[in-house]
Amino acid sequence: MSPALKEGQLVLFSHARDYKQGQVVIAYYHGREIVKRIHDYKDGLVYLVGDNEDQSTDSREYGWLVDRHIRGKLVWPRV
């Protein structure tokens, strides 16, 4: 899958906590904000993947994250 968002694209995130599989979220990991898609969500843990699998650094490399690392979900543009 090609990336849903382009570098430098303006986006709007909501601080809502009702996350679902497939949603694009912004998370805080190792001192930086990352934008990834929720691949799986269970028991307070999220598995995040990038849309560009070949070039994405995501949960396949750093594992499951505690859901409190998620800062919000993408609300605009809809992807």
C-alpha positions in Angstrom: 0.0 0.0 0.0 1.3 3.4 -0.8 1.4 6.1 1.9 -2.0 7.7 2.6 -0.4 11.0 3.6 2.3 13.0 1.9 5.3 14.5 3.7 4.5 18.1 4.8 0.7 17.6 4.3 -1.5 19.5 6.8 -3.6 17.1 9.0 -6.0 17.4 11.9 -5.9 15.0 14.8 -8.5 14.5 17.6 -7.5 13.6 21.2 -10.4 11.1 21.3 -9.6 7.8 22.9 -11.9 5.5 20.9 -9.3 3.9 18.7 -10.2 1.2 16.2 -8.2 -1.1 13.9 -7.4 0.6 10.6 -7.4 4.2 12.0 -4.4 6.5 11.4 -3.0 7.8 14.7 -0.2 10.0 16.0 1.9 8.4 18.7 4.9 9.4 20.7 7.8 7.0 20.5 11.4 7.5 21.6 11.1 11.3 21.8 9.4 11.8 18.4 5.9 11.9 17.0 5.0 9.2 14.5 2.0 8.8 12.3 1.0 5.1 11.8 -2.1 3.0 11.2 -3.5 0.7 13.9 -3.0 -2.9 12.8 -4.2 -4.5 16.0 -5.4 -3.2 19.4 -5.9 -5.3 22.5 -5.7 -5.0 26.3 -4.2 -1.4 26.2 -1.6 -2.3 23.6 -1.4 -1.2 20.0 0.4 -2.6 17.1 1.2 0.1 14.6 2.2 -0.2 10.9 3.1 2.2 8.2 1.3 2.2 4.9 4.6 1.9 3.0 5.6 -1.5 4.4 9.0 -1.7 2.6 10.2 1.6 4.0 8.3 2.0 7.3 9.7 1.8 10.8 6.9 0.5 12.9 5.8 -2.2 15.3 7.3 -4.8 13.2 10.6 -3.3 14.4 9.8 -1.9 17.9 6.9 -4.1 19.0 3.6 -3.4 20.7 3.2 0.1 22.3 1.1 0.9 25.4 -2.0 2.8 24.2 -1.1 5.9 26.3 1.6 6.6 23.8 -1.1 7.5 21.3 -1.8 11.2 21.2 -4.8 11.2 18.9 -6.5 9.9 15.7 -6.6 11.4 12.3 -9.8 13.2 11.5 -8.9 15.2 8.4 -8.1 14.4 5.7 -10.0 11.1 5.7 -7.8 8.3 4.4 
